[in-house]
Amino acid sequence: MGLAQSQHRFLVRQKVTLMANRYLVHTMGPDGEEAELVAFAHQKRMALKEHVTFYTDESQRQVLFTFRARQVIDLGATYDVHGASGTRLGGFRKDFGASLLRSTWHLNREGEAQETTGQERNRTVGILRRGWEFLPFTELLPFVVPYHFDFAEAGRPVMSVEKRFGVRDRYVVDIADPELDRRLAIAQAVALDALQSR
């Protein structure tokens, strides 16, 4: 079946390797467990200009979509999401000022003026997570406490991303807006992990 617009719940699981971060994106079955693999993402570590490619599977033969920073490492960088053919689907950026207390992201869809804003649900957890990032060696030990991001547009829920409790980074993506491009939603969900410390 592959990645379909009708799917509204995904499980994103990170696989850490020495030279890259990898993310497996599965649909979620009715029992809450991972079902079909619909995307595989590859992010090189230590890149000056962030670029993440999503493939149909781990063979990395067929590109599904990508996201790329417009500029070299920047706290308020904008990331563009493109389909396999190069068509821009939209983009996202971290709101650095608002993120000092609670991480905040802005997601936009190509051709639409209205932005979707995503914010960490719990301010206390956000502050704890920020403190954790300043400790040495936290790259090797993930923040185990669950956290949630809620994305809304003009007060209407669009999607949410929930980090599950545990040592391994796993996220549940719930899409409330049937019109939201699933590729854009998954790109933003992976960015919440891959770019959070930027």
N, C-alpha and C positions, 0 to 999 in steps of 0.2 A: 504493500500500500504506500509506503514512503511517507514523507511529510505532507500532510493534507490540511487544508484550511478548516476542515470540520473538527479536527482534533483540538481539544481545549485544555488538556492536562498533560504535563510532561515532567519527567524526572531528569535532572541534569546532574551527572556525577563526574567529579574531577579525578583524573589519573595524573599523578606527578611523576615526571621522569627528570633525569639530570639536566637535559638541554631544553626541555619544552614542557608546557602545561598542555594537557589533553583533556577534552571534555566529551563524554558520551551522553547523547540526548536520546532518551527513550520515551515512548508514550507510556501512560500509566494505566494499568488494568483496573477493573472494578474493585479488586482487593487491595489497591494501593501499591502494588509491586510493579517493578519495571516490566514493560512488555516489549514491543518492537523497537529496535534501534532505528531512529529516523535521521540522525545527524551525528557527525564526529568532528570535533573542532581541534585545531592545532595552533598553539601560540608559542612562538620562539621566545625564550627568556632573554633578558638583557637587550632587547631591541630598542634602538633610539626612537623609532617611529612604530608605534604599536600596529600590528596587522594580524588578524585572526582569520583563518580560512576554515569554513565548514564544508565537510564532504558528506556524501551519502552514507559512507561507512568507513571502517578503519583501513581499508585498502588505499584510501586517498586518491582514487582514480577519477572520481567525478565530483566537481565542485558544486555545492548547493548555493552558497552565498559567502560573503566576506564582510568584515568591518575593518576599517583602517582610520588611523588618526590623520587629521589634516596637517598637523604640524608635529615637529619633534617634541618629545616629552614636555608636557605643559600641564599645570594643575587644572586649568579650565579647558582642556582640549576638547574639540568636537570630533566625533567619530562618524563616518559615513558608512552606511550599510548598502551593499550592492548585490544584486542577484547574479547568478552564474553568467548571464549575458552582458553584465556590466551596467545594467539599469539601476539607478539609485532608488532604493526603497524607502529611505528616510535616514535618520541619524539620531544620535544622543550625545549628551554632554553632562558632565558633573558640575553642579552648582557649588563651587568651592566655598563661597561665603556662607551659604546656608548649611553646608556640610560640616562646619566646625563643631556643631552640637549634634546634628542628626543628618546622616548622609542623604543628599537630595540629588536626583537626576532629572533631566528633561529629555523626553523622547518626542521626536517629531516624525510625522509621516509625509512622504513626498507629495507635494501639491496641496498640503493643508496648512493653514496658518495657525490653527489651535495646537498648543503643545500639551502633551501628557506629562504630568509631574509625578515622580515616584519618590517616596520618602520613607525612611526607616520608621517603623511603627512605634518602637519603644526607645525613648530618648536615653534612659539609663543604660540599656544594653548598648546603644550607640556610643556612649561615652566610654563604657568599659572596653568595647572593641577598639576604640581609638587608642586607649592606653595600652592595650595588648600589642598593637602594631609598633609601639616604640620600644618594646622589650627586645633584647638580642635573641637571635635564632628562632623567631616566630615564623619564619618562612617554612621551617621544618615541622612546626607544631601549630596546626590550625586552631582558630578560636572555636571551641566546642559548643558554646552556648547558642541555642537557636536564635535567629533573628528574622524579621519579616520586612518586606518592602511592599507598600501599597501604591499602585499607579492609578491616578484618576485624571479625568479631563472634565472641566467645568462641573466638578462635584460628582461625576458619574464614574463608577469603578471600571477600569480598563483591564488591569491584570494585577496579580500579586506574585511575589517570589518569597518562598519560605525556606530558610536554611534549616535542615533537619539536625537534631542533636546527634553528635558523634564526632569521632576523630577524623573520619573521611568527610570531605566536603560534598554534600548532596543537597540539592535544591528541588523543591516542588514548584512548578510554574503553573498557575491557574489563570486562564484567559477568560475574562468576562465579556469582552467586546468581540462579537463574531466577525467584525470587519477588520480587526487588527491583523496585519500580515504576520503569520506565525514565524517567519524568518526574522522579522524585526523584533518580535517578542523574545525569541531564543537568543538573538545577538545581545539584547539588553540584559537578559538573565545571566549569560556567561560573563558579560562585562562587570556585573556586580561582584563577581569573584575575581576575575582576572585583573581588573583595574581599580579595585576598591581602595588600595593604598596610595593611588596616584593623588 
